[in-house]
Amino acid sequence: MLDYRLVGDDGDEMWEKLAEAVKTRRNELGLAQADIARLGGPSASIVSAIENNHQTQLSPRLRRGLDEALQWEAGSVSKVLAGGQATAINPKSPTDPGVLDPARWGGAAPLIAKVEQIHLALNGLTFDVRETNLRDPEVVDWITKYIALMAFSQADVLNAMTIRVGVTDAEAMMALATAYSAAANMFRDAAGATQAAYAELRNQFS
């Protein structure tokens, strides 16, 4: 059986110190135990065990994930277990893209953060396409295919939001459904046009 105590881990006292540090930091960030897992850290059950001082082993992978989820510098978990202090990164505020802001968004905070991250990634993709050598038709072929799939996904997201939005007035709900359906159809049309470009590309280079 693997022993994930690392050099410097100093018995129950240090695990108790880690328990307090993790719980305090999680509360500072406004995160539930389940949010830690969604942010790439250990499962809620492991976080609970850590905070209740029932955890005495933690693999290097889980330590890295916990550091990241709690916005600590890499190696902070191991540093606490060696008698030191965790170092908060805090380069961002809750209003920056991709940062959880439970005080504002409640349970939807992880979704909001994900949408912001996708938005930033797509903005960056435009720059990358302009700066990358795309003479290879296979590269353009692959990217075009996935751009079409992203448009279909956006259409599905719009339809899903129409169903979930909290509007009780029937007339208002119908107006919203019509508007969102039209937007979703535009994305499907864009996806179809992109697929046509994809097909033409394959036809020209087949």
Helices and strands as residue ranges (DSSP letters): H 11-29, H 33-38, H 44-51, H 60-69, H 76-81, H 102-105, G 106-108, H 109-131, H 137-164, H 170-205
